[in-house]
Every structure is written in structure tokens, then in C-alpha cells.
Amino acid sequence: MSQEVIARRYAAALIAAADDAGADLGALVDELRGWAEWLASGADGAVALQHPVLPPERQLAFLDAVLAQEDASALIRGLLRVCLLKQRLPVVGRIVVELEQELDRRAGVVRGEGLTAFDLDEDLRNKIADAIGTIINRQARIEWRADRSLLSGFRVQVGHTVWDASLQHQLRRLGDEIRKGVSQA
């Protein structure tokens, strides 16, 4: 079973438990994100929890002590204990991603990917995201990165829809038109 599928199941279970308990899912995601960062950090305690030589009962006792010291919420404490016992601690970061997607869904937010030929300032990135949000009638949250192959402009994908305002795309279209014109002559 893939880590994504496992993470989705654990996230769904935490969401159901949070909804049943009337807990603030956003606060739980923030708390779990901190634990995921700690587990991925390579800190001595995080490494010890995932070391196969340490017996599971000692790992659990250590985890309980750390969770108590950091005053972890009951739901996060329960999730991390189950992850430890089922050897799923490496998936905690992916669980956070799944939970964030659910928070976005509940808030009517869609995520997308944006490529720019050069780094754009935050104001311009926000204006593009707002314009796309207006078109799709939802709030768009775009993750941006630079791709020099675009030459100029940008390309944004939200779901299966792509908005391509790059020079690379325009040159490709012009080349296609020229080829059509040549073949029709």
C-alpha cells in the first residue's frame, strides 16, 4: 500500500475523530505539522523513536513522555501512538498534506501550480491567483516556482485546467500556424 493511501486513511480517521470531538481541525493540523517537522528533523529523540533496535514498548514510553512534556492534544497523542505502533511515523508528514487538502476543501480553496520564467514579486503572484480565483469562482492558492524554459510570462495549472501566458507557448502556437499555412499552400 502506498504512503499516500495510508496517509489518506489516517487523515480521514483523524478528521472523523476531530469532528466527533468538536475539535478545531486547523489547530490539530498546525500541531501535527510541528510533530511532523520534528520527526523529519533527525533530532536524537525523533531518530530513537524510529530505530528498529529499540523495543516498541520503550519507544512508546519515550513517545508518551515527549508528548506529555510538550502538552500534546489528546487526538494528536492518539494518532502518534497509533502511528508508532503500526510503524507509520514516516508517513506523518504526508498525513499533514492530506489534512491541509481537506481544510482547503472545506474552505472552498483550490490549490494549483504556477510556473514563471523569472521570479515574480508577491504582489503580482497574488494578483494572478486572485484573477484565476475570480474565473473559477473559488479562492486559488498557487505554489510558484521558476522555469526558465518559459522564456517569459507564466503558466498556471489548477486541477486539469491550464492557463498558459508564456512566450514558449506563444512561439509554439505561431510555429503550428506557420506549419498549417505551409501545408495548405
Buried (B, 14 or more C-beta within 10 A) or exposed (E): EEEEEBBBBBBBBBBEBBEEEEBEBBEBBEBBBBBBBBBEEEEEEBEBBEEEEBEEEEBBEBBBEBBEEEEBBEBBBBBBBEBBBEEBBEBBBBBBBBBBBBBBEEEEBBBBEBBBBEEBEEEEBEEBBEEBBEEEEBBBBBEBEEBEEBBEBBBBBBEEEEBBBBEBBBEEEEEEEEEEEEEEE
